[in-house]
């Protein structure tokens, strides 16, 4: 049964705002740096253990981390999917100092 009072967040009759899929998918965004154009997404953690390309150590399962892939690759979307790498968030931020 509906409540007696209406929400003050969205006035009655106002259509809802469109869903921002990038935000809903974990904050996917594009970054431009000296090493190219990247698509970066923060993830809460998965069920696998990955090796961080920045420090060569494990990103344990269930650990929040960053998934990044080149978005300026000319080889197409299949190459971008295969080029995804799972980084510690700190390693991703410091990647330009490691080279």
N, C-alpha and C positions, 0 to 999 in steps of 0.2 A: 504494500500500500504506500503511495507517495506521501511525502512529508507535507505538512501544511505551509511551510514557508519556503520560499525559493532561495536559491543560492545567490549570494551577492557577488560572486566571482565573475559570472557571466550573465548579463541581463537577459531576461526572458525574450525569446525571439531572435537573439543574436546567434548567427551560425558559429560553430566552433572554429578555432584557428586551425589551419592545416598542420598536419603532423610533419615535423622536421625529421626526415628519415636519417639524416647524418647523425643527429643528436640521439635518436632512438636506437641507432645501431652502435652505440658506444662512443660517440664523439669522433667520428671519422672526419678528418680534415686534410687539407693539402698544405705542404710546407715546401718552401723554396730555400735552398742553401747552396753553398759553393759546390757541394757534391751532387747537385741535381734537384729535380722535382720529386717529391715523395708524397705518398698517401700514407697517413699515420692514423692508427686507431688504437685507443686504449681499451684493453680487455681486462676483465675481472680475474681471469685465470681459467685454464682449461683442465682437461684430464690427462694431458701428456706433459712430459718434461722436454724442454727445448734447450738448445745450446745458444747462448747469447753471442752474436758475432763480435760484440764490443770487447768483452772480457774473457770469452771462451769458457765461461762457467755455466752451470746449469741454471735454467729458470724453472724451478720446481712446479709441479702440477698444483693448481689452485692459487698461484701467486699472481697478483695483478702485474701486468707488464704492457709493453707496447708492441704492436705488430706494424711493420713498415714495409712498403714496397715502392719501387720506382714507378712513378706515374708518367715519366717522360720517355719510357722505353718505346722504341719504334717497332718492337717485335710483336706487339699485340697483347690482348688481355690474358692469353694463356701463359705467356712468359712472365707477366706481372704476377699472376697467381703462384707460379712456381718460384718467383723471386721474393716471396714474402719471407720476412725474417722476424723472429721473436726476440725482442731486446728487453733488458732491464730498463726501467724508465730513466734511471740515472745514467746508464751507459748510452742511451739514445741521446740524451741532452749533451753528453760530453764527447760524442763521436768525433767532432771536428778537432779535438785536442789529442786524440789517440793516433792520428795518422802522421 
